[in-house]
Amino acid sequence: MILCSNDRVARADALMAAAFRDAFNRTDRREALIQDQERWRKGVRDQCVDVPCLLRVYEDRASELETW
């Protein structure tokens, strides 16, 4: 998997995970957030096949999570 083999992607994943954790702690709609994260993982992240794509979707997702 690209995540394990690229330091930049691993850092982007960690930043997105922190954004998710922050959003989870802020919202009272936790179940909806979990479902949204699963949708994102399957429908967006898992569709990437290269590093630039993963970096872009992790950055985008971290920004999206700021609105939760």
Predicted model as a PDB file, atoms N, CA, C, CB and O in Angstrom, pLDDT in the B-factor column:
MODEL        1                                                                  
ATOM      1  N   MET A   1       0.841  -1.194   0.000  1.00 54.00           N  
ATOM      2  CA  MET A   1       0.000   0.000   0.000  1.00 54.00           C  
ATOM      3  C   MET A   1       0.877   1.245   0.000  1.00 54.00           C  
ATOM      4  CB  MET A   1      -0.952   0.005   1.220  1.00 54.00           C  
ATOM      5  O   MET A   1       1.927   1.273   0.641  1.00 54.00           O  
ATOM      6  N   ILE A   2       0.449   2.258  -0.710  1.00 56.00           N  
ATOM      7  CA  ILE A   2       1.215   3.495  -0.835  1.00 56.00           C  
ATOM      8  C   ILE A   2       1.405   4.164   0.522  1.00 56.00           C  
ATOM      9  CB  ILE A   2       0.521   4.456  -1.801  1.00 56.00           C  
ATOM     10  O   ILE A   2       2.463   4.734   0.791  1.00 56.00           O  
ATOM     11  N   LEU A   3       0.392   4.098   1.373  1.00 57.00           N  
ATOM     12  CA  LEU A   3       0.454   4.746   2.675  1.00 57.00           C  
ATOM     13  C   LEU A   3       1.683   4.295   3.454  1.00 57.00           C  
ATOM     14  CB  LEU A   3      -0.812   4.454   3.474  1.00 57.00           C  
ATOM     15  O   LEU A   3       2.368   5.123   4.054  1.00 57.00           O  
ATOM     16  N   CYS A   4       1.965   3.023   3.455  1.00 63.00           N  
ATOM     17  CA  CYS A   4       3.072   2.474   4.235  1.00 63.00           C  
ATOM     18  C   CYS A   4       4.430   2.759   3.608  1.00 63.00           C  
ATOM     19  CB  CYS A   4       2.896   0.986   4.397  1.00 63.00           C  
ATOM     20  O   CYS A   4       5.446   2.740   4.303  1.00 63.00           O  
ATOM     21  N   SER A   5       4.461   3.017   2.331  1.00 72.00           N  
ATOM     22  CA  SER A   5       5.739   3.141   1.644  1.00 72.00           C  
ATOM     23  C   SER A   5       6.150   4.585   1.352  1.00 72.00           C  
ATOM     24  CB  SER A   5       5.685   2.379   0.366  1.00 72.00           C  
ATOM     25  O   SER A   5       7.177   4.809   0.713  1.00 72.00           O  
ATOM     26  N   ASN A   6       5.377   5.557   1.803  1.00 87.00           N  
ATOM     27  CA  ASN A   6       5.692   6.945   1.492  1.00 87.00           C  
ATOM     28  C   ASN A   6       5.521   7.808   2.739  1.00 87.00           C  
ATOM     29  CB  ASN A   6       4.798   7.465   0.344  1.00 87.00           C  
ATOM     30  O   ASN A   6       4.428   7.888   3.301  1.00 87.00           O  
ATOM     31  N   ASP A   7       6.593   8.445   3.163  1.00 90.00           N  
ATOM     32  CA  ASP A   7       6.555   9.268   4.377  1.00 90.00           C  
ATOM     33  C   ASP A   7       5.598  10.439   4.273  1.00 90.00           C  
ATOM     34  CB  ASP A   7       7.927   9.781   4.690  1.00 90.00           C  
ATOM     35  O   ASP A   7       4.924  10.774   5.247  1.00 90.00           O  
ATOM     36  N   ARG A   8       5.528  11.069   3.104  1.00 93.00           N  
ATOM     37  CA  ARG A   8       4.622  12.218   2.926  1.00 93.00           C  
ATOM     38  C   ARG A   8       3.169  11.790   3.076  1.00 93.00           C  
ATOM     39  CB  ARG A   8       4.837  12.873   1.544  1.00 93.00           C  
ATOM     40  O   ARG A   8       2.374  12.492   3.701  1.00 93.00           O  
ATOM     41  N   VAL A   9       2.822  10.652   2.510  1.00 93.00           N  
ATOM     42  CA  VAL A   9       1.453  10.159   2.620  1.00 93.00           C  
ATOM     43  C   VAL A   9       1.159   9.744   4.059  1.00 93.00           C  
ATOM     44  CB  VAL A   9       1.221   8.974   1.657  1.00 93.00           C  
ATOM     45  O   VAL A   9       0.060   9.977   4.563  1.00 93.00           O  
ATOM     46  N   ALA A  10       2.126   9.138   4.711  1.00 91.00           N  
ATOM     47  CA  ALA A  10       1.930   8.746   6.113  1.00 91.00           C  
ATOM     48  C   ALA A  10       1.682   9.975   6.984  1.00 91.00           C  
ATOM     49  CB  ALA A  10       3.155   7.962   6.635  1.00 91.00           C  
ATOM     50  O   ALA A  10       0.817   9.950   7.860  1.00 91.00           O  
ATOM     51  N   ARG A  11       2.434  11.047   6.750  1.00 94.00           N  
ATOM     52  CA  ARG A  11       2.213  12.295   7.506  1.00 94.00           C  
ATOM     53  C   ARG A  11       0.842  12.885   7.201  1.00 94.00           C  
ATOM     54  CB  ARG A  11       3.311  13.329   7.177  1.00 94.00           C  
ATOM     55  O   ARG A  11       0.149  13.349   8.107  1.00 94.00           O  
ATOM     56  N   ALA A  12       0.445  12.869   5.923  1.00 96.00           N  
ATOM     57  CA  ALA A  12      -0.868  13.391   5.544  1.00 96.00           C  
ATOM     58  C   ALA A  12      -1.977  12.579   6.207  1.00 96.00           C  
ATOM     59  CB  ALA A  12      -1.036  13.374   4.012  1.00 96.00           C  
ATOM     60  O   ALA A  12      -2.986  13.133   6.643  1.00 96.00           O  
ATOM     61  N   ASP A  13      -1.783  11.263   6.279  1.00 94.00           N  
ATOM     62  CA  ASP A  13      -2.758  10.396   6.943  1.00 94.00           C  
ATOM     63  C   ASP A  13      -2.850  10.742   8.426  1.00 94.00           C  
ATOM     64  CB  ASP A  13      -2.379   8.910   6.762  1.00 94.00           C  
ATOM     65  O   ASP A  13      -3.946  10.807   8.982  1.00 94.00           O  
ATOM     66  N   ALA A  14      -1.718  10.962   9.061  1.00 95.00           N  
ATOM     67  CA  ALA A  14      -1.718  11.309  10.481  1.00 95.00           C  
ATOM     68  C   ALA A  14      -2.408  12.647  10.731  1.00 95.00           C  
ATOM     69  CB  ALA A  14      -0.288  11.353  11.013  1.00 95.00           C  
ATOM     70  O   ALA A  14      -3.144  12.792  11.707  1.00 95.00           O  
ATOM     71  N   LEU A  15      -2.175  13.622   9.858  1.00 96.00           N  
ATOM     72  CA  LEU A  15      -2.839  14.923  10.003  1.00 96.00           C  
ATOM     73  C   LEU A  15      -4.349  14.802   9.806  1.00 96.00           C  
ATOM     74  CB  LEU A  15      -2.260  15.933   9.000  1.00 96.00           C  
ATOM     75  O   LEU A  15      -5.127  15.423  10.530  1.00 96.00           O  
ATOM     76  N   MET A  16      -4.756  14.001   8.826  1.00 97.00           N  
ATOM     77  CA  MET A  16      -6.185  13.803   8.611  1.00 97.00           C  
ATOM     78  C   MET A  16      -6.801  13.070   9.803  1.00 97.00           C  
ATOM     79  CB  MET A  16      -6.434  13.017   7.305  1.00 97.00           C  
ATOM     80  O   MET A  16      -7.910  13.397  10.226  1.00 97.00           O  
ATOM     81  N   ALA A  17      -6.087  12.081  10.347  1.00 97.00           N  
ATOM     82  CA  ALA A  17      -6.596  11.349  11.511  1.00 97.00           C  
ATOM     83  C   ALA A  17      -6.772  12.285  12.706  1.00 97.00           C  
ATOM     84  CB  ALA A  17      -5.647  10.192  11.878  1.00 97.00           C  
ATOM     85  O   ALA A  17      -7.740  12.161  13.458  1.00 97.00           O  
ATOM     86  N   ALA A  18      -5.850  13.208  12.879  1.00 98.00           N  
ATOM     87  CA  ALA A  18      -5.982  14.194  13.962  1.00 98.00           C  
ATOM     88  C   ALA A  18      -7.184  15.100  13.722  1.00 98.00           C  
ATOM     89  CB  ALA A  18      -4.697  15.041  14.086  1.00 98.00           C  
ATOM     90  O   ALA A  18      -7.906  15.441  14.659  1.00 98.00           O  
ATOM     91  N   ALA A  19      -7.398  15.486  12.475  1.00 98.00           N  
ATOM     92  CA  ALA A  19      -8.562  16.315  12.141  1.00 98.00           C  
ATOM     93  C   ALA A  19      -9.857  15.546  12.414  1.00 98.00           C  
ATOM     94  CB  ALA A  19      -8.505  16.764  10.656  1.00 98.00           C  
ATOM     95  O   ALA A  19     -10.833  16.118  12.898  1.00 98.00           O  
ATOM     96  N   PHE A  20      -9.859  14.251  12.102  1.00 98.00           N  
ATOM     97  CA  PHE A  20     -11.035  13.432  12.385  1.00 98.00           C  
ATOM     98  C   PHE A  20     -11.276  13.353  13.892  1.00 98.00           C  
ATOM     99  CB  PHE A  20     -10.868  12.016  11.792  1.00 98.00           C  
ATOM    100  O   PHE A  20     -12.408  13.502  14.352  1.00 98.00           O  
ATOM    101  N   ARG A  21     -10.226  13.122  14.646  1.00 98.00           N  
ATOM    102  CA  ARG A  21     -10.350  13.033  16.102  1.00 98.00           C  
ATOM    103  C   ARG A  21     -10.897  14.334  16.670  1.00 98.00           C  
ATOM    104  CB  ARG A  21      -8.991  12.702  16.744  1.00 98.00           C  
ATOM    105  O   ARG A  21     -11.770  14.317  17.537  1.00 98.00           O  
ATOM    106  N   ASP A  22     -10.384  15.465  16.183  1.00 98.00           N  
ATOM    107  CA  ASP A  22     -10.881  16.760  16.650  1.00 98.00           C  
ATOM    108  C   ASP A  22     -12.360  16.933  16.308  1.00 98.00           C  
ATOM    109  CB  ASP A  22     -10.058  17.904  16.035  1.00 98.00           C  
ATOM    110  O   ASP A  22     -13.148  17.383  17.140  1.00 98.00           O  
ATOM    111  N   ALA A  23     -12.725  16.577  15.092  1.00 98.00           N  
ATOM    112  CA  ALA A  23     -14.123  16.693  14.667  1.00 98.00           C  
ATOM    113  C   ALA A  23     -15.009  15.788  15.522  1.00 98.00           C  
ATOM    114  CB  ALA A  23     -14.272  16.332  13.167  1.00 98.00           C  
ATOM    115  O   ALA A  23     -16.100  16.186  15.933  1.00 98.00           O  
ATOM    116  N   PHE A  24     -14.540  14.585  15.784  1.00 98.00           N  
ATOM    117  CA  PHE A  24     -15.299  13.622  16.593  1.00 98.00           C  
ATOM    118  C   PHE A  24     -15.554  14.190  17.987  1.00 98.00           C  
ATOM    119  CB  PHE A  24     -14.541  12.271  16.694  1.00 98.00           C  
ATOM    120  O   PHE A  24     -16.646  14.044  18.537  1.00 98.00           O  
ATOM    121  N   ASN A  25     -14.554  14.828  18.541  1.00 98.00           N  
ATOM    122  CA  ASN A  25     -14.690  15.396  19.884  1.00 98.00           C  
ATOM    123  C   ASN A  25     -15.554  16.649  19.912  1.00 98.00           C  
ATOM    124  CB  ASN A  25     -13.328  15.715  20.445  1.00 98.00           C  
ATOM    125  O   ASN A  25     -16.102  16.997  20.959  1.00 98.00           O  
ATOM    126  N   ARG A  26     -15.684  17.328  18.784  1.00 97.00           N  
ATOM    127  CA  ARG A  26     -16.488  18.564  18.703  1.00 97.00           C  
ATOM    128  C   ARG A  26     -17.962  18.313  18.438  1.00 97.00           C  
ATOM    129  CB  ARG A  26     -15.944  19.457  17.619  1.00 97.00           C  
ATOM    130  O   ARG A  26     -18.810  19.079  18.894  1.00 97.00           O  
ATOM    131  N   THR A  27     -18.279  17.256  17.710  1.00 97.00           N  
ATOM    132  CA  THR A  27     -19.642  17.090  17.209  1.00 97.00           C  
ATOM    133  C   THR A  27     -20.509  16.244  18.135  1.00 97.00           C  
ATOM    134  CB  THR A  27     -19.611  16.463  15.835  1.00 97.00           C  
ATOM    135  O   THR A  27     -20.018  15.397  18.882  1.00 97.00           O  
ATOM    136  N   ASP A  28     -21.788  16.497  18.064  1.00 97.00           N  
ATOM    137  CA  ASP A  28     -22.739  15.617  18.735  1.00 97.00           C  
ATOM    138  C   ASP A  28     -23.345  14.636  17.726  1.00 97.00           C  
ATOM    139  CB  ASP A  28     -23.853  16.443  19.430  1.00 97.00           C  
ATOM    140  O   ASP A  28     -24.225  13.845  18.067  1.00 97.00           O  
ATOM    141  N   ARG A  29     -22.864  14.699  16.487  1.00 97.00           N  
ATOM    142  CA  ARG A  29     -23.349  13.811  15.419  1.00 97.00           C  
ATOM    143  C   ARG A  29     -22.266  12.780  15.078  1.00 97.00           C  
ATOM    144  CB  ARG A  29     -23.745  14.634  14.145  1.00 97.00           C  
ATOM    145  O   ARG A  29     -21.888  12.620  13.917  1.00 97.00           O  
ATOM    146  N   ARG A  30     -21.784  12.102  16.089  1.00 98.00           N  
ATOM    147  CA  ARG A  30     -20.648  11.196  15.925  1.00 98.00           C  
ATOM    148  C   ARG A  30     -20.928  10.038  14.971  1.00 98.00           C  
ATOM    149  CB  ARG A  30     -20.245  10.649  17.262  1.00 98.00           C  
ATOM    150  O   ARG A  30     -20.076   9.684  14.157  1.00 98.00           O  
ATOM    151  N   GLU A  31     -22.094   9.460  15.068  1.00 98.00           N  
ATOM    152  CA  GLU A  31     -22.411   8.340  14.173  1.00 98.00           C  
ATOM    153  C   GLU A  31     -22.426   8.788  12.717  1.00 98.00           C  
ATOM    154  CB  GLU A  31     -23.767   7.724  14.545  1.00 98.00           C  
ATOM    155  O   GLU A  31     -21.939   8.075  11.839  1.00 98.00           O  
ATOM    156  N   ALA A  32     -22.980   9.961  12.463  1.00 98.00           N  
ATOM    157  CA  ALA A  32     -22.983  10.495  11.096  1.00 98.00           C  
ATOM    158  C   ALA A  32     -21.565  10.775  10.617  1.00 98.00           C  
ATOM    159  CB  ALA A  32     -23.825  11.775  11.021  1.00 98.00           C  
ATOM    160  O   ALA A  32     -21.253  10.541   9.450  1.00 98.00           O  
ATOM    161  N   LEU A  33     -20.710  11.269  11.491  1.00 98.00           N  
ATOM    162  CA  LEU A  33     -19.326  11.528  11.130  1.00 98.00           C  
ATOM    163  C   LEU A  33     -18.596  10.226  10.788  1.00 98.00           C  
ATOM    164  CB  LEU A  33     -18.608  12.257  12.270  1.00 98.00           C  
ATOM    165  O   LEU A  33     -17.840  10.172   9.818  1.00 98.00           O  
ATOM    166  N   ILE A  34     -18.818   9.201  11.570  1.00 98.00           N  
ATOM    167  CA  ILE A  34     -18.200   7.899  11.295  1.00 98.00           C  
ATOM    168  C   ILE A  34     -18.661   7.366   9.948  1.00 98.00           C  
ATOM    169  CB  ILE A  34     -18.536   6.888  12.410  1.00 98.00           C  
ATOM    170  O   ILE A  34     -17.850   6.861   9.171  1.00 98.00           O  
ATOM    171  N   GLN A  35     -19.938   7.471   9.667  1.00 98.00           N  
ATOM    172  CA  GLN A  35     -20.457   7.011   8.380  1.00 98.00           C  
ATOM    173  C   GLN A  35     -19.885   7.826   7.227  1.00 98.00           C  
ATOM    174  CB  GLN A  35     -21.983   7.087   8.365  1.00 98.00           C  
ATOM    175  O   GLN A  35     -19.565   7.279   6.172  1.00 98.00           O  
ATOM    176  N   ASP A  36     -19.759   9.130   7.428  1.00 98.00           N  
ATOM    177  CA  ASP A  36     -19.193   9.992   6.399  1.00 98.00           C  
ATOM    178  C   ASP A  36     -17.725   9.648   6.150  1.00 98.00           C  
ATOM    179  CB  ASP A  36     -19.334  11.466   6.800  1.00 98.00           C  
ATOM    180  O   ASP A  36     -17.269   9.650   5.007  1.00 98.00           O  
ATOM    181  N   GLN A  37     -16.996   9.356   7.210  1.00 98.00           N  
ATOM    182  CA  GLN A  37     -15.589   8.979   7.065  1.00 98.00           C  
ATOM    183  C   GLN A  37     -15.457   7.660   6.304  1.00 98.00           C  
ATOM    184  CB  GLN A  37     -14.918   8.865   8.446  1.00 98.00           C  
ATOM    185  O   GLN A  37     -14.559   7.513   5.475  1.00 98.00           O  
ATOM    186  N   GLU A  38     -16.324   6.719   6.572  1.00 98.00           N  
ATOM    187  CA  GLU A  38     -16.309   5.435   5.863  1.00 98.00           C  
ATOM    188  C   GLU A  38     -16.627   5.635   4.377  1.00 98.00           C  
ATOM    189  CB  GLU A  38     -17.324   4.452   6.500  1.00 98.00           C  
ATOM    190  O   GLU A  38     -16.004   5.024   3.509  1.00 98.00           O  
ATOM    191  N   ARG A  39     -17.602   6.499   4.104  1.00 98.00           N  
ATOM    192  CA  ARG A  39     -17.934   6.819   2.710  1.00 98.00           C  
ATOM    193  C   ARG A  39     -16.730   7.441   2.010  1.00 98.00           C  
ATOM    194  CB  ARG A  39     -19.147   7.777   2.642  1.00 98.00           C  
ATOM    195  O   ARG A  39     -16.415   7.086   0.874  1.00 98.00           O  
ATOM    196  N   TRP A  40     -16.062   8.368   2.687  1.00 98.00           N  
ATOM    197  CA  TRP A  40     -14.889   9.010   2.113  1.00 98.00           C  
ATOM    198  C   TRP A  40     -13.782   7.989   1.855  1.00 98.00           C  
ATOM    199  CB  TRP A  40     -14.383  10.121   3.038  1.00 98.00           C  
ATOM    200  O   TRP A  40     -13.157   7.991   0.795  1.00 98.00           O  
ATOM    201  N   ARG A  41     -13.550   7.128   2.828  1.00 97.00           N  
ATOM    202  CA  ARG A  41     -12.479   6.140   2.695  1.00 97.00           C  
ATOM    203  C   ARG A  41     -12.700   5.246   1.483  1.00 97.00           C  
ATOM    204  CB  ARG A  41     -12.379   5.288   3.960  1.00 97.00           C  
ATOM    205  O   ARG A  41     -11.792   5.039   0.678  1.00 97.00           O  
ATOM    206  N   LYS A  42     -13.909   4.721   1.358  1.00 98.00           N  
ATOM    207  CA  LYS A  42     -14.206   3.808   0.251  1.00 98.00           C  
ATOM    208  C   LYS A  42     -14.349   4.527  -1.088  1.00 98.00           C  
ATOM    209  CB  LYS A  42     -15.473   3.039   0.547  1.00 98.00           C  
ATOM    210  O   LYS A  42     -13.864   4.045  -2.112  1.00 98.00           O  
ATOM    211  N   GLY A  43     -15.011   5.672  -1.077  1.00 98.00           N  
ATOM    212  CA  GLY A  43     -15.344   6.332  -2.325  1.00 98.00           C  
ATOM    213  C   GLY A  43     -14.313   7.305  -2.847  1.00 98.00           C  
ATOM    214  O   GLY A  43     -14.320   7.641  -4.031  1.00 98.00           O  
ATOM    215  N   VAL A  44     -13.423   7.764  -1.976  1.00 98.00           N  
ATOM    216  CA  VAL A  44     -12.435   8.764  -2.392  1.00 98.00           C  
ATOM    217  C   VAL A  44     -11.019   8.225  -2.189  1.00 98.00           C  
ATOM    218  CB  VAL A  44     -12.627  10.083  -1.604  1.00 98.00           C  
ATOM    219  O   VAL A  44     -10.279   8.027  -3.152  1.00 98.00           O  
ATOM    220  N   ARG A  45     -10.655   7.994  -0.941  1.00 96.00           N  
ATOM    221  CA  ARG A  45      -9.272   7.577  -0.671  1.00 96.00           C  
ATOM    222  C   ARG A  45      -8.894   6.294  -1.379  1.00 96.00           C  
ATOM    223  CB  ARG A  45      -9.063   7.404   0.806  1.00 96.00           C  
ATOM    224  O   ARG A  45      -7.834   6.215  -1.999  1.00 96.00           O  
ATOM    225  N   ASP A  46      -9.747   5.290  -1.295  1.00 95.00           N  
ATOM    226  CA  ASP A  46      -9.414   3.986  -1.879  1.00 95.00           C  
ATOM    227  C   ASP A  46      -9.394   3.997  -3.406  1.00 95.00           C  
ATOM    228  CB  ASP A  46     -10.400   2.951  -1.403  1.00 95.00           C  
ATOM    229  O   ASP A  46      -8.983   3.016  -4.027  1.00 95.00           O  
ATOM    230  N   GLN A  47      -9.829   5.087  -4.007  1.00 96.00           N  
ATOM    231  CA  GLN A  47      -9.795   5.195  -5.462  1.00 96.00           C  
ATOM    232  C   GLN A  47      -8.444   5.722  -5.964  1.00 96.00           C  
ATOM    233  CB  GLN A  47     -10.921   6.107  -5.943  1.00 96.00           C  
ATOM    234  O   GLN A  47      -8.150   5.642  -7.156  1.00 96.00           O  
ATOM    235  N   CYS A  48      -7.635   6.255  -5.062  1.00 94.00           N  
ATOM    236  CA  CYS A  48      -6.331   6.794  -5.451  1.00 94.00           C  
ATOM    237  C   CYS A  48      -5.348   5.657  -5.722  1.00 94.00           C  
ATOM    238  CB  CYS A  48      -5.778   7.733  -4.352  1.00 94.00           C  
ATOM    239  O   CYS A  48      -5.335   4.632  -5.041  1.00 94.00           O  
ATOM    240  N   VAL A  49      -4.526   5.886  -6.750  1.00 91.00           N  
ATOM    241  CA  VAL A  49      -3.523   4.880  -7.105  1.00 91.00           C  
ATOM    242  C   VAL A  49      -2.106   5.451  -7.107  1.00 91.00           C  
ATOM    243  CB  VAL A  49      -3.838   4.290  -8.471  1.00 91.00           C  
ATOM    244  O   VAL A  49      -1.155   4.751  -7.457  1.00 91.00           O  
ATOM    245  N   ASP A  50      -1.961   6.722  -6.718  1.00 93.00           N  
ATOM    246  CA  ASP A  50      -0.623   7.304  -6.685  1.00 93.00           C  
ATOM    247  C   ASP A  50      -0.519   8.331  -5.553  1.00 93.00           C  
ATOM    248  CB  ASP A  50      -0.284   7.960  -8.045  1.00 93.00           C  
ATOM    249  O   ASP A  50      -1.518   8.739  -4.959  1.00 93.00           O  
ATOM    250  N   VAL A  51       0.703   8.726  -5.283  1.00 94.00           N  
ATOM    251  CA  VAL A  51       0.987   9.639  -4.178  1.00 94.00           C  
ATOM    252  C   VAL A  51       0.312  11.000  -4.351  1.00 94.00           C  
ATOM    253  CB  VAL A  51       2.481   9.828  -4.042  1.00 94.00           C  
ATOM    254  O   VAL A  51      -0.314  11.472  -3.402  1.00 94.00           O  
ATOM    255  N   PRO A  52       0.404  11.655  -5.506  1.00 95.00           N  
ATOM    256  CA  PRO A  52      -0.239  12.972  -5.630  1.00 95.00           C  
ATOM    257  C   PRO A  52      -1.745  12.925  -5.320  1.00 95.00           C  
ATOM    258  CB  PRO A  52      -0.023  13.522  -7.041  1.00 95.00           C  
ATOM    259  O   PRO A  52      -2.280  13.826  -4.674  1.00 95.00           O  
ATOM    260  N   CYS A  53      -2.400  11.895  -5.776  1.00 96.00           N  
ATOM    261  CA  CYS A  53      -3.835  11.756  -5.502  1.00 96.00           C  
ATOM    262  C   CYS A  53      -4.077  11.634  -4.001  1.00 96.00           C  
ATOM    263  CB  CYS A  53      -4.417  10.529  -6.239  1.00 96.00           C  
ATOM    264  O   CYS A  53      -4.936  12.323  -3.451  1.00 96.00           O  
ATOM    265  N   LEU A  54      -3.324  10.764  -3.342  1.00 95.00           N  
ATOM    266  CA  LEU A  54      -3.508  10.575  -1.901  1.00 95.00           C  
ATOM    267  C   LEU A  54      -3.229  11.853  -1.124  1.00 95.00           C  
ATOM    268  CB  LEU A  54      -2.605   9.458  -1.396  1.00 95.00           C  
ATOM    269  O   LEU A  54      -3.975  12.199  -0.208  1.00 95.00           O  
ATOM    270  N   LEU A  55      -2.175  12.545  -1.480  1.00 96.00           N  
ATOM    271  CA  LEU A  55      -1.874  13.796  -0.787  1.00 96.00           C  
ATOM    272  C   LEU A  55      -3.018  14.792  -0.933  1.00 96.00           C  
ATOM    273  CB  LEU A  55      -0.578  14.404  -1.323  1.00 96.00           C  
ATOM    274  O   LEU A  55      -3.401  15.455   0.031  1.00 96.00           O  
ATOM    275  N   ARG A  56      -3.554  14.890  -2.134  1.00 98.00           N  
ATOM    276  CA  ARG A  56      -4.658  15.820  -2.386  1.00 98.00           C  
ATOM    277  C   ARG A  56      -5.903  15.433  -1.590  1.00 98.00           C  
ATOM    278  CB  ARG A  56      -4.987  15.861  -3.883  1.00 98.00           C  
ATOM    279  O   ARG A  56      -6.513  16.295  -0.958  1.00 98.00           O  
ATOM    280  N   VAL A  57      -6.294  14.153  -1.605  1.00 98.00           N  
ATOM    281  CA  VAL A  57      -7.533  13.776  -0.927  1.00 98.00           C  
ATOM    282  C   VAL A  57      -7.401  13.844   0.588  1.00 98.00           C  
ATOM    283  CB  VAL A  57      -7.948  12.380  -1.340  1.00 98.00           C  
ATOM    284  O   VAL A  57      -8.372  14.156   1.278  1.00 98.00           O  
ATOM    285  N   TYR A  58      -6.207  13.555   1.117  1.00 97.00           N  
ATOM    286  CA  TYR A  58      -6.020  13.709   2.565  1.00 97.00           C  
ATOM    287  C   TYR A  58      -6.115  15.179   2.971  1.00 97.00           C  
ATOM    288  CB  TYR A  58      -4.659  13.125   3.001  1.00 97.00           C  
ATOM    289  O   TYR A  58      -6.744  15.504   3.978  1.00 97.00           O  
ATOM    290  N   GLU A  59      -5.501  16.056   2.202  1.00 97.00           N  
ATOM    291  CA  GLU A  59      -5.575  17.484   2.503  1.00 97.00           C  
ATOM    292  C   GLU A  59      -7.016  17.985   2.407  1.00 97.00           C  
ATOM    293  CB  GLU A  59      -4.670  18.281   1.548  1.00 97.00           C  
ATOM    294  O   GLU A  59      -7.480  18.725   3.275  1.00 97.00           O  
ATOM    295  N   ASP A  60      -7.707  17.585   1.367  1.00 98.00           N  
ATOM    296  CA  ASP A  60      -9.112  17.986   1.185  1.00 98.00           C  
ATOM    297  C   ASP A  60      -9.971  17.484   2.352  1.00 98.00           C  
ATOM    298  CB  ASP A  60      -9.665  17.437  -0.161  1.00 98.00           C  
ATOM    299  O   ASP A  60     -10.811  18.216   2.877  1.00 98.00           O  
ATOM    300  N   ARG A  61      -9.751  16.240   2.745  1.00 98.00           N  
ATOM    301  CA  ARG A  61     -10.562  15.661   3.815  1.00 98.00           C  
ATOM    302  C   ARG A  61     -10.292  16.360   5.142  1.00 98.00           C  
ATOM    303  CB  ARG A  61     -10.284  14.159   3.945  1.00 98.00           C  
ATOM    304  O   ARG A  61     -11.223  16.622   5.903  1.00 98.00           O  
ATOM    305  N   ALA A  62      -9.045  16.660   5.423  1.00 98.00           N  
ATOM    306  CA  ALA A  62      -8.727  17.373   6.658  1.00 98.00           C  
ATOM    307  C   ALA A  62      -9.456  18.723   6.685  1.00 98.00           C  
ATOM    308  CB  ALA A  62      -7.191  17.578   6.791  1.00 98.00           C  
ATOM    309  O   ALA A  62      -9.967  19.129   7.729  1.00 98.00           O  
ATOM    310  N   SER A  63      -9.505  19.403   5.564  1.00 97.00           N  
ATOM    311  CA  SER A  63     -10.228  20.683   5.480  1.00 97.00           C  
ATOM    312  C   SER A  63     -11.727  20.471   5.699  1.00 97.00           C  
ATOM    313  CB  SER A  63      -9.981  21.358   4.105  1.00 97.00           C  
ATOM    314  O   SER A  63     -12.367  21.237   6.420  1.00 97.00           O  
ATOM    315  N   GLU A  64     -12.280  19.437   5.080  1.00 97.00           N  
ATOM    316  CA  GLU A  64     -13.707  19.138   5.251  1.00 97.00           C  
ATOM    317  C   GLU A  64     -14.035  18.880   6.704  1.00 97.00           C  
ATOM    318  CB  GLU A  64     -14.114  17.932   4.406  1.00 97.00           C  
ATOM    319  O   GLU A  64     -15.077  19.316   7.193  1.00 97.00           O  
ATOM    320  N   LEU A  65     -13.164  18.182   7.395  1.00 98.00           N  
ATOM    321  CA  LEU A  65     -13.433  17.820   8.778  1.00 98.00           C  
ATOM    322  C   LEU A  65     -13.470  19.024   9.703  1.00 98.00           C  
ATOM    323  CB  LEU A  65     -12.399  16.847   9.260  1.00 98.00           C  
ATOM    324  O   LEU A  65     -14.041  18.948  10.791  1.00 98.00           O  
ATOM    325  N   GLU A  66     -12.876  20.124   9.295  1.00 95.00           N  
ATOM    326  CA  GLU A  66     -12.931  21.349  10.092  1.00 95.00           C  
ATOM    327  C   GLU A  66     -14.347  21.886  10.217  1.00 95.00           C  
ATOM    328  CB  GLU A  66     -12.036  22.408   9.485  1.00 95.00           C  
ATOM    329  O   GLU A  66     -14.637  22.643  11.143  1.00 95.00           O  
ATOM    330  N   THR A  67     -15.240  21.507   9.296  1.00 94.00           N  
ATOM    331  CA  THR A  67     -16.614  22.013   9.324  1.00 94.00           C  
ATOM    332  C   THR A  67     -17.542  21.141  10.169  1.00 94.00           C  
ATOM    333  CB  THR A  67     -17.156  22.111   7.913  1.00 94.00           C  
ATOM    334  O   THR A  67     -18.714  21.478  10.338  1.00 94.00           O  
ATOM    335  N   TRP A  68     -17.037  20.023  10.704  1.00 94.00           N  
ATOM    336  CA  TRP A  68     -17.875  19.162  11.537  1.00 94.00           C  
ATOM    337  C   TRP A  68     -17.926  19.685  12.945  1.00 94.00           C  
ATOM    338  CB  TRP A  68     -17.363  17.727  11.531  1.00 94.00           C  
ATOM    339  O   TRP A  68     -18.585  19.093  13.800  1.00 94.00           O  
TER     340      TRP A  68                                                      
ENDMDL                                                                          
END                                                                             
